[in-house]
Protein backbone atom coordinates (compact mmCIF):
# COMPACT_ATOMS: atom_id res chain seq x y z
CA UNK A 1 0.00 0.00 0.00
CA UNK A 2 2.86 2.37 0.81
CA UNK A 3 4.55 1.71 -2.54
CA UNK A 4 1.24 2.24 -4.31
CA UNK A 5 0.72 5.51 -2.46
CA UNK A 6 4.22 6.75 -3.34
CA UNK A 7 3.80 5.97 -7.03
CA UNK A 8 0.31 7.42 -7.12
CA UNK A 9 1.41 10.64 -5.43
CA UNK A 10 4.45 10.96 -7.70
CA UNK A 11 2.38 10.60 -10.87
CA UNK A 12 -0.28 12.96 -9.48
CA UNK A 13 2.37 15.59 -8.74
CA UNK A 14 3.76 15.25 -12.26
CA UNK A 15 0.30 15.73 -13.80
CA UNK A 16 -0.59 18.54 -11.42
CA UNK A 17 2.42 20.61 -12.44
CA UNK A 18 2.59 19.90 -16.15
CA UNK A 19 4.41 23.10 -17.10
CA UNK A 20 7.01 22.70 -14.35
CA UNK A 21 7.44 19.03 -15.25
CA UNK A 22 7.96 19.87 -18.92
CA UNK A 23 10.47 22.59 -18.00
CA UNK A 24 12.35 20.16 -15.78
CA UNK A 25 12.41 17.46 -18.47
CA UNK A 26 13.66 19.93 -21.09
CA UNK A 27 16.38 21.13 -18.72
CA UNK A 28 17.52 17.60 -17.93
CA UNK A 29 17.38 16.54 -21.58
CA UNK A 30 19.32 19.52 -22.91
CA UNK A 31 21.97 19.51 -20.18
CA UNK A 32 22.62 15.77 -20.31
CA UNK A 33 22.53 15.72 -24.12
CA UNK A 34 25.24 18.39 -24.25
CA UNK A 35 27.32 16.58 -21.64
CA UNK A 36 26.85 13.26 -23.45
CA UNK A 37 27.83 14.84 -26.78
CA UNK A 38 31.02 16.16 -25.18
CA UNK A 39 31.81 12.69 -23.80
CA UNK A 40 31.19 11.02 -27.18
CA UNK A 41 33.31 13.62 -28.95
CA UNK A 42 36.12 12.91 -26.51
CA UNK A 43 35.76 9.19 -27.29
CA UNK A 44 36.07 9.95 -31.01
CA UNK A 45 39.22 12.00 -30.36
CA UNK A 46 40.61 9.12 -28.26
CA UNK A 47 39.93 6.68 -31.11
CA UNK A 48 41.53 9.02 -33.65
CA UNK A 49 44.58 9.43 -31.43
CA UNK A 50 44.96 5.65 -31.15
CA UNK A 51 44.82 5.35 -34.94
CA UNK A 52 47.29 8.22 -35.35
CA UNK A 53 49.65 6.47 -32.95
CA UNK A 54 49.30 3.19 -34.84
CA UNK A 55 49.65 4.75 -38.28
CA UNK A 56 53.25 5.98 -38.08
CA UNK A 57 56.39 4.03 -38.82
CA UNK A 58 60.04 4.58 -39.59
CA UNK A 59 61.70 3.51 -42.82
CA UNK A 60 65.47 3.04 -42.80
CA UNK A 61 66.67 3.16 -46.43
CA UNK A 62 69.98 1.44 -47.05
CA UNK A 63 72.53 2.75 -49.55
CA UNK A 64 72.64 0.91 -52.90
CA UNK A 65 76.19 -0.25 -52.16
CA UNK A 66 75.48 -1.24 -48.54
CA UNK A 67 77.05 -4.57 -47.62
CA UNK A 68 75.21 -7.50 -46.11
CA UNK A 69 77.16 -6.99 -42.89
CA UNK A 70 75.88 -3.40 -42.64
CA UNK A 71 72.30 -4.49 -43.30
CA UNK A 72 72.58 -7.26 -40.70
CA UNK A 73 74.07 -4.81 -38.16
CA UNK A 74 70.95 -2.63 -38.42
CA UNK A 75 68.79 -5.74 -37.98
CA UNK A 76 70.66 -6.81 -34.82
CA UNK A 77 70.30 -3.33 -33.33
CA UNK A 78 66.59 -3.29 -34.08
CA UNK A 79 66.17 -6.71 -32.50
CA UNK A 80 67.75 -5.45 -29.27
CA UNK A 81 65.37 -2.48 -28.94
CA UNK A 82 62.44 -3.19 -26.54
CA UNK A 83 60.69 0.06 -27.55
CA UNK A 84 59.80 -1.42 -30.94
CA UNK A 85 56.45 -3.11 -31.60
CA UNK A 86 57.74 -4.80 -34.74
CA UNK A 87 60.18 -4.43 -37.62
CA UNK A 88 60.83 -6.17 -40.91
CA UNK A 89 63.34 -6.18 -43.72
CA UNK A 90 62.27 -5.22 -47.25
CA UNK A 91 64.39 -6.67 -50.03
CA UNK A 92 65.18 -4.94 -53.33
CA UNK A 93 62.56 -7.06 -55.11
CA UNK A 94 59.82 -6.21 -52.62
CA UNK A 95 60.78 -2.52 -52.62
CA UNK A 96 60.71 -2.51 -56.44
CA UNK A 97 57.21 -4.03 -56.42
CA UNK A 98 56.04 -1.36 -53.96
CA UNK A 99 57.46 1.38 -56.17
CA UNK A 100 55.70 -0.04 -59.22
CA UNK A 101 52.41 -0.12 -57.32
CA UNK A 102 52.64 3.25 -55.57
CA UNK A 103 53.92 5.26 -58.54
CA UNK A 104 52.12 3.53 -61.39
CA UNK A 105 50.71 6.91 -62.46
CA UNK A 106 54.06 8.70 -62.23
CA UNK A 107 56.21 7.51 -65.14
CA UNK A 108 58.97 10.01 -64.39
CA UNK A 109 59.56 8.27 -61.05
CA UNK A 110 59.28 4.78 -62.51
CA UNK A 111 61.95 5.68 -65.07
CA UNK A 112 64.38 6.11 -62.16
CA UNK A 113 63.86 2.46 -61.18
CA UNK A 114 64.08 0.43 -64.40
CA UNK A 115 65.11 -2.70 -62.51
CA UNK A 116 64.91 -4.17 -58.99
CA UNK A 117 68.62 -3.63 -58.42
CA UNK A 118 68.01 0.14 -58.30
CA UNK A 119 65.42 -0.13 -55.52
CA UNK A 120 66.87 0.45 -52.03
CA UNK A 121 66.78 -2.24 -49.37
CA UNK A 122 65.07 -0.99 -46.25
CA UNK A 123 63.96 -1.72 -42.72
CA UNK A 124 60.40 -0.77 -41.78
CA UNK A 125 60.07 -0.14 -38.06
CA UNK A 126 56.96 0.33 -35.90
CA UNK A 127 57.58 1.82 -32.40
CA UNK A 128 55.40 0.86 -29.45
CA UNK A 129 54.84 4.53 -28.60
CA UNK A 130 54.48 6.99 -31.46
CA UNK A 131 56.07 9.67 -29.27
CA UNK A 132 59.41 7.80 -29.61
CA UNK A 133 59.39 7.88 -33.39
CA UNK A 134 61.67 10.91 -33.74
CA UNK A 135 64.28 9.66 -31.26
CA UNK A 136 64.38 6.23 -32.91
CA UNK A 137 64.62 7.75 -36.38
CA UNK A 138 67.55 10.00 -35.46
CA UNK A 139 69.34 7.03 -33.88
CA UNK A 140 69.87 5.35 -37.26
CA UNK A 141 70.58 8.42 -39.37
CA UNK A 142 74.37 8.16 -39.21
CA UNK A 143 74.72 4.38 -39.15
CA UNK A 144 77.09 2.81 -41.67
CA UNK A 145 75.32 1.86 -44.89
CA UNK A 146 72.21 3.97 -44.18
CA UNK A 147 71.19 6.35 -46.95
CA UNK A 148 68.18 8.02 -45.34
CA UNK A 149 65.74 7.60 -42.44
CA UNK A 150 62.16 8.58 -43.17
CA UNK A 151 59.63 9.28 -40.41
CA UNK A 152 56.80 11.68 -39.63
CA UNK A 153 58.38 14.64 -37.88
CA UNK A 154 54.95 16.12 -37.11
CA UNK A 155 53.95 13.26 -34.79
CA UNK A 156 54.79 15.18 -31.61
CA UNK A 157 52.67 18.13 -32.75
CA UNK A 158 49.74 15.85 -33.59
CA UNK A 159 49.92 14.04 -30.24
CA UNK A 160 50.20 17.33 -28.35
CA UNK A 161 47.20 18.82 -30.16
CA UNK A 162 45.01 15.74 -29.66
CA UNK A 163 46.06 15.62 -26.00
CA UNK A 164 44.97 19.23 -25.51
CA UNK A 165 41.69 18.55 -27.31
CA UNK A 166 40.99 15.58 -25.03
CA UNK A 167 41.65 17.64 -21.89
CA UNK A 168 39.53 20.58 -23.06
CA UNK A 169 36.62 18.29 -23.97
CA UNK A 170 36.88 16.54 -20.60
CA UNK A 171 36.70 19.90 -18.81
CA UNK A 172 33.73 20.98 -20.95
CA UNK A 173 31.92 17.70 -20.26
CA UNK A 174 32.53 18.10 -16.53
CA UNK A 175 31.25 21.68 -16.59
CA UNK A 176 28.13 20.65 -18.48
CA UNK A 177 27.45 17.83 -16.03
CA UNK A 178 27.80 20.24 -13.10
CA UNK A 179 25.50 22.74 -14.80
CA UNK A 180 22.99 19.94 -15.42
CA UNK A 181 23.04 19.04 -11.72
CA UNK A 182 22.52 22.69 -10.69
CA UNK A 183 19.67 23.18 -13.17
CA UNK A 184 17.95 19.98 -12.08
CA UNK A 185 18.24 20.93 -8.41
CA UNK A 186 16.82 24.39 -9.03
CA UNK A 187 13.96 23.06 -11.15
CA UNK A 188 12.96 20.50 -8.53
CA UNK A 189 13.30 23.07 -5.75
CA UNK A 190 10.92 25.41 -7.58
CA UNK A 191 8.41 22.59 -8.05
CA UNK A 192 8.52 21.71 -4.36
CA UNK A 193 8.33 25.37 -3.34
CA UNK A 194 4.96 25.61 -5.11
CA UNK A 195 3.69 22.80 -2.82
CA UNK A 196 5.30 23.92 0.44
CA UNK A 197 1.92 24.37 2.16
CA UNK A 198 0.95 20.80 1.27
CA UNK A 199 4.19 19.58 2.86
CA UNK A 200 3.53 21.69 5.98
CA UNK A 201 0.02 20.26 6.38
CA UNK A 202 1.28 16.67 6.04
CA UNK A 203 3.95 17.38 8.62
CA UNK A 204 1.42 18.85 11.08
CA UNK A 205 -0.87 15.82 10.87
CA UNK A 206 1.96 13.49 11.84
CA UNK A 207 3.54 12.33 8.59
CA UNK A 208 7.19 11.33 8.96
CA UNK A 209 9.95 13.05 7.00
CA UNK A 210 10.62 9.87 5.03
CA UNK A 211 6.96 9.44 4.14
CA UNK A 212 6.81 13.03 2.84
CA UNK A 213 10.17 12.87 1.07
CA UNK A 214 9.73 9.58 -0.85
CA UNK A 215 7.06 10.72 -3.38
CA UNK A 216 9.16 13.76 -4.23
CA UNK A 217 12.26 11.57 -4.63
CA UNK A 218 10.41 9.18 -6.96
CA UNK A 219 9.10 12.17 -8.89
CA UNK A 220 12.63 13.53 -9.25
CA UNK A 221 13.93 10.10 -10.28
CA UNK A 222 11.26 9.82 -12.96
CA UNK A 223 12.04 13.28 -14.31
CA UNK A 224 15.77 12.61 -14.33
CA UNK A 225 15.44 9.14 -15.89
CA UNK A 226 12.97 10.25 -18.58
CA UNK A 227 15.08 13.29 -19.47
CA UNK A 228 18.21 11.12 -19.62
CA UNK A 229 16.49 8.55 -21.87
CA UNK A 230 15.31 11.28 -24.23
CA UNK A 231 18.81 12.78 -24.34
CA UNK A 232 20.21 9.30 -25.03
CA UNK A 233 17.81 8.88 -27.96
CA UNK A 234 18.86 12.27 -29.35
CA UNK A 235 22.55 11.37 -28.98
CA UNK A 236 22.08 7.94 -30.59
CA UNK A 237 20.28 9.46 -33.60
CA UNK A 238 22.78 12.30 -33.88
CA UNK A 239 25.76 9.97 -33.60
CA UNK A 240 24.33 7.66 -36.27
CA UNK A 241 23.84 10.59 -38.65
CA UNK A 242 27.33 11.94 -37.93
CA UNK A 243 28.95 8.53 -38.45
CA UNK A 244 27.14 8.13 -41.77
CA UNK A 245 28.34 11.56 -42.91
CA UNK A 246 31.91 10.73 -41.86
CA UNK A 247 31.86 7.40 -43.73
CA UNK A 248 30.66 9.14 -46.90
CA UNK A 249 33.14 12.00 -46.55
CA UNK A 250 36.01 12.42 -48.98
CA UNK A 251 38.23 13.76 -46.21
CA UNK A 252 40.27 10.78 -45.02
CA UNK A 253 41.25 12.46 -41.74
CA UNK A 254 37.61 12.69 -40.63
CA UNK A 255 37.23 8.91 -40.87
CA UNK A 256 39.63 8.55 -37.95
CA UNK A 257 37.10 10.29 -35.66
CA UNK A 258 34.60 7.50 -35.03
CA UNK A 259 32.80 6.01 -32.05
CA UNK A 260 31.61 2.45 -31.55
CA UNK A 261 28.10 1.34 -30.68
CA UNK A 262 29.28 0.15 -27.26
CA UNK A 263 30.66 3.63 -26.51
CA UNK A 264 27.29 5.18 -27.38
CA UNK A 265 25.45 2.67 -25.15
CA UNK A 266 27.93 3.22 -22.29
CA UNK A 267 27.44 6.97 -22.55
CA UNK A 268 23.65 6.45 -22.49
CA UNK A 269 23.89 4.31 -19.35
CA UNK A 270 26.04 6.97 -17.66
CA UNK A 271 23.47 9.65 -18.53
CA UNK A 272 20.56 7.57 -17.18
CA UNK A 273 22.41 6.83 -13.93
CA UNK A 274 23.36 10.50 -13.49
CA UNK A 275 19.87 11.76 -14.35
CA UNK A 276 18.16 9.30 -12.00
CA UNK A 277 20.59 9.87 -9.12
CA UNK A 278 20.53 13.65 -9.43
CA UNK A 279 16.73 13.68 -9.62
CA UNK A 280 16.38 11.57 -6.47
CA UNK A 281 19.09 13.34 -4.45
CA UNK A 282 18.01 16.77 -5.65
CA UNK A 283 14.41 16.12 -4.64
CA UNK A 284 15.46 14.87 -1.21
CA UNK A 285 17.64 17.93 -0.60
CA UNK A 286 15.07 20.36 -1.98
CA UNK A 287 12.22 19.06 0.19
CA UNK A 288 14.34 18.97 3.36
CA UNK A 289 14.12 22.72 3.91
CA UNK A 290 10.31 22.49 4.04
CA UNK A 291 10.21 19.65 6.60
CA UNK A 292 10.95 21.87 9.60
CA UNK A 293 7.49 23.03 10.58
C-alpha positions as CSV (number, residue, x, y, z in Angstrom):
1,X,0.0,0.0,0.0
2,X,2.9,2.4,0.8
3,X,4.6,1.7,-2.5
4,X,1.2,2.2,-4.3
5,X,0.7,5.5,-2.5
6,X,4.2,6.7,-3.3
7,X,3.8,6.0,-7.0
8,X,0.3,7.4,-7.1
9,X,1.4,10.6,-5.4
10,X,4.5,11.0,-7.7
11,X,2.4,10.6,-10.9
12,X,-0.3,13.0,-9.5
13,X,2.4,15.6,-8.7
14,X,3.8,15.3,-12.3
15,X,0.3,15.7,-13.8
16,X,-0.6,18.5,-11.4
17,X,2.4,20.6,-12.4
18,X,2.6,19.9,-16.2
19,X,4.4,23.1,-17.1
20,X,7.0,22.7,-14.4
21,X,7.4,19.0,-15.3
22,X,8.0,19.9,-18.9
23,X,10.5,22.6,-18.0
24,X,12.3,20.2,-15.8
25,X,12.4,17.5,-18.5
26,X,13.7,19.9,-21.1
27,X,16.4,21.1,-18.7
28,X,17.5,17.6,-17.9
29,X,17.4,16.5,-21.6
30,X,19.3,19.5,-22.9
31,X,22.0,19.5,-20.2
32,X,22.6,15.8,-20.3
33,X,22.5,15.7,-24.1
34,X,25.2,18.4,-24.3
35,X,27.3,16.6,-21.6
36,X,26.8,13.3,-23.5
37,X,27.8,14.8,-26.8
38,X,31.0,16.2,-25.2
39,X,31.8,12.7,-23.8
40,X,31.2,11.0,-27.2
41,X,33.3,13.6,-29.0
42,X,36.1,12.9,-26.5
43,X,35.8,9.2,-27.3
44,X,36.1,10.0,-31.0
45,X,39.2,12.0,-30.4
46,X,40.6,9.1,-28.3
47,X,39.9,6.7,-31.1
48,X,41.5,9.0,-33.7
49,X,44.6,9.4,-31.4
50,X,45.0,5.6,-31.2
51,X,44.8,5.4,-34.9
52,X,47.3,8.2,-35.3
53,X,49.7,6.5,-32.9
54,X,49.3,3.2,-34.8
55,X,49.7,4.7,-38.3
56,X,53.2,6.0,-38.1
57,X,56.4,4.0,-38.8
58,X,60.0,4.6,-39.6
59,X,61.7,3.5,-42.8
60,X,65.5,3.0,-42.8
61,X,66.7,3.2,-46.4
62,X,70.0,1.4,-47.0
63,X,72.5,2.7,-49.5
64,X,72.6,0.9,-52.9
65,X,76.2,-0.2,-52.2
66,X,75.5,-1.2,-48.5
67,X,77.0,-4.6,-47.6
68,X,75.2,-7.5,-46.1
69,X,77.2,-7.0,-42.9
70,X,75.9,-3.4,-42.6
71,X,72.3,-4.5,-43.3
72,X,72.6,-7.3,-40.7
73,X,74.1,-4.8,-38.2
74,X,71.0,-2.6,-38.4
75,X,68.8,-5.7,-38.0
76,X,70.7,-6.8,-34.8
77,X,70.3,-3.3,-33.3
78,X,66.6,-3.3,-34.1
79,X,66.2,-6.7,-32.5
80,X,67.7,-5.5,-29.3
81,X,65.4,-2.5,-28.9
82,X,62.4,-3.2,-26.5
83,X,60.7,0.1,-27.6
84,X,59.8,-1.4,-30.9
85,X,56.5,-3.1,-31.6
86,X,57.7,-4.8,-34.7
87,X,60.2,-4.4,-37.6
88,X,60.8,-6.2,-40.9
89,X,63.3,-6.2,-43.7
90,X,62.3,-5.2,-47.2
91,X,64.4,-6.7,-50.0
92,X,65.2,-4.9,-53.3
93,X,62.6,-7.1,-55.1
94,X,59.8,-6.2,-52.6
95,X,60.8,-2.5,-52.6
96,X,60.7,-2.5,-56.4
97,X,57.2,-4.0,-56.4
98,X,56.0,-1.4,-54.0
99,X,57.5,1.4,-56.2
100,X,55.7,0.0,-59.2
101,X,52.4,-0.1,-57.3
102,X,52.6,3.2,-55.6
103,X,53.9,5.3,-58.5
104,X,52.1,3.5,-61.4
105,X,50.7,6.9,-62.5
106,X,54.1,8.7,-62.2
107,X,56.2,7.5,-65.1
108,X,59.0,10.0,-64.4
109,X,59.6,8.3,-61.0
110,X,59.3,4.8,-62.5
111,X,62.0,5.7,-65.1
112,X,64.4,6.1,-62.2
113,X,63.9,2.5,-61.2
114,X,64.1,0.4,-64.4
115,X,65.1,-2.7,-62.5
116,X,64.9,-4.2,-59.0
117,X,68.6,-3.6,-58.4
118,X,68.0,0.1,-58.3
119,X,65.4,-0.1,-55.5
120,X,66.9,0.4,-52.0
121,X,66.8,-2.2,-49.4
122,X,65.1,-1.0,-46.2
123,X,64.0,-1.7,-42.7
124,X,60.4,-0.8,-41.8
125,X,60.1,-0.1,-38.1
126,X,57.0,0.3,-35.9
127,X,57.6,1.8,-32.4
128,X,55.4,0.9,-29.5
129,X,54.8,4.5,-28.6
130,X,54.5,7.0,-31.5
131,X,56.1,9.7,-29.3
132,X,59.4,7.8,-29.6
133,X,59.4,7.9,-33.4
134,X,61.7,10.9,-33.7
135,X,64.3,9.7,-31.3
136,X,64.4,6.2,-32.9
137,X,64.6,7.7,-36.4
138,X,67.6,10.0,-35.5
139,X,69.3,7.0,-33.9
140,X,69.9,5.4,-37.3
141,X,70.6,8.4,-39.4
142,X,74.4,8.2,-39.2
143,X,74.7,4.4,-39.2
144,X,77.1,2.8,-41.7
145,X,75.3,1.9,-44.9
146,X,72.2,4.0,-44.2
147,X,71.2,6.4,-47.0
148,X,68.2,8.0,-45.3
149,X,65.7,7.6,-42.4
150,X,62.2,8.6,-43.2
151,X,59.6,9.3,-40.4
152,X,56.8,11.7,-39.6
153,X,58.4,14.6,-37.9
154,X,54.9,16.1,-37.1
155,X,54.0,13.3,-34.8
156,X,54.8,15.2,-31.6
157,X,52.7,18.1,-32.7
158,X,49.7,15.8,-33.6
159,X,49.9,14.0,-30.2
160,X,50.2,17.3,-28.3
161,X,47.2,18.8,-30.2
162,X,45.0,15.7,-29.7
163,X,46.1,15.6,-26.0
164,X,45.0,19.2,-25.5
165,X,41.7,18.5,-27.3
166,X,41.0,15.6,-25.0
167,X,41.7,17.6,-21.9
168,X,39.5,20.6,-23.1
169,X,36.6,18.3,-24.0
170,X,36.9,16.5,-20.6
171,X,36.7,19.9,-18.8
172,X,33.7,21.0,-21.0
173,X,31.9,17.7,-20.3
174,X,32.5,18.1,-16.5
175,X,31.3,21.7,-16.6
176,X,28.1,20.7,-18.5
177,X,27.4,17.8,-16.0
178,X,27.8,20.2,-13.1
179,X,25.5,22.7,-14.8
180,X,23.0,19.9,-15.4
181,X,23.0,19.0,-11.7
182,X,22.5,22.7,-10.7
183,X,19.7,23.2,-13.2
184,X,17.9,20.0,-12.1
185,X,18.2,20.9,-8.4
186,X,16.8,24.4,-9.0
187,X,14.0,23.1,-11.2
188,X,13.0,20.5,-8.5
189,X,13.3,23.1,-5.7
190,X,10.9,25.4,-7.6
191,X,8.4,22.6,-8.1
192,X,8.5,21.7,-4.4
193,X,8.3,25.4,-3.3
194,X,5.0,25.6,-5.1
195,X,3.7,22.8,-2.8
196,X,5.3,23.9,0.4
197,X,1.9,24.4,2.2
198,X,0.9,20.8,1.3
199,X,4.2,19.6,2.9
200,X,3.5,21.7,6.0
201,X,0.0,20.3,6.4
202,X,1.3,16.7,6.0
203,X,4.0,17.4,8.6
204,X,1.4,18.8,11.1
205,X,-0.9,15.8,10.9
206,X,2.0,13.5,11.8
207,X,3.5,12.3,8.6
208,X,7.2,11.3,9.0
209,X,9.9,13.0,7.0
210,X,10.6,9.9,5.0
211,X,7.0,9.4,4.1
212,X,6.8,13.0,2.8
213,X,10.2,12.9,1.1
214,X,9.7,9.6,-0.9
215,X,7.1,10.7,-3.4
216,X,9.2,13.8,-4.2
217,X,12.3,11.6,-4.6
218,X,10.4,9.2,-7.0
219,X,9.1,12.2,-8.9
220,X,12.6,13.5,-9.3
221,X,13.9,10.1,-10.3
222,X,11.3,9.8,-13.0
223,X,12.0,13.3,-14.3
224,X,15.8,12.6,-14.3
225,X,15.4,9.1,-15.9
226,X,13.0,10.2,-18.6
227,X,15.1,13.3,-19.5
228,X,18.2,11.1,-19.6
229,X,16.5,8.6,-21.9
230,X,15.3,11.3,-24.2
231,X,18.8,12.8,-24.3
232,X,20.2,9.3,-25.0
233,X,17.8,8.9,-28.0
234,X,18.9,12.3,-29.4
235,X,22.5,11.4,-29.0
236,X,22.1,7.9,-30.6
237,X,20.3,9.5,-33.6
238,X,22.8,12.3,-33.9
239,X,25.8,10.0,-33.6
240,X,24.3,7.7,-36.3
241,X,23.8,10.6,-38.7
242,X,27.3,11.9,-37.9
243,X,28.9,8.5,-38.5
244,X,27.1,8.1,-41.8
245,X,28.3,11.6,-42.9
246,X,31.9,10.7,-41.9
247,X,31.9,7.4,-43.7
248,X,30.7,9.1,-46.9
249,X,33.1,12.0,-46.5
250,X,36.0,12.4,-49.0
251,X,38.2,13.8,-46.2
252,X,40.3,10.8,-45.0
253,X,41.3,12.5,-41.7
254,X,37.6,12.7,-40.6
255,X,37.2,8.9,-40.9
256,X,39.6,8.6,-37.9
257,X,37.1,10.3,-35.7
258,X,34.6,7.5,-35.0
259,X,32.8,6.0,-32.1
260,X,31.6,2.5,-31.6
261,X,28.1,1.3,-30.7
262,X,29.3,0.2,-27.3
263,X,30.7,3.6,-26.5
264,X,27.3,5.2,-27.4
265,X,25.5,2.7,-25.1
266,X,27.9,3.2,-22.3
267,X,27.4,7.0,-22.5
268,X,23.7,6.5,-22.5
269,X,23.9,4.3,-19.3
270,X,26.0,7.0,-17.7
271,X,23.5,9.6,-18.5
272,X,20.6,7.6,-17.2
273,X,22.4,6.8,-13.9
274,X,23.4,10.5,-13.5
275,X,19.9,11.8,-14.4
276,X,18.2,9.3,-12.0
277,X,20.6,9.9,-9.1
278,X,20.5,13.6,-9.4
279,X,16.7,13.7,-9.6
280,X,16.4,11.6,-6.5
281,X,19.1,13.3,-4.5
282,X,18.0,16.8,-5.6
283,X,14.4,16.1,-4.6
284,X,15.5,14.9,-1.2
285,X,17.6,17.9,-0.6
286,X,15.1,20.4,-2.0
287,X,12.2,19.1,0.2
288,X,14.3,19.0,3.4
289,X,14.1,22.7,3.9
290,X,10.3,22.5,4.0
291,X,10.2,19.7,6.6
292,X,11.0,21.9,9.6
293,X,7.5,23.0,10.6
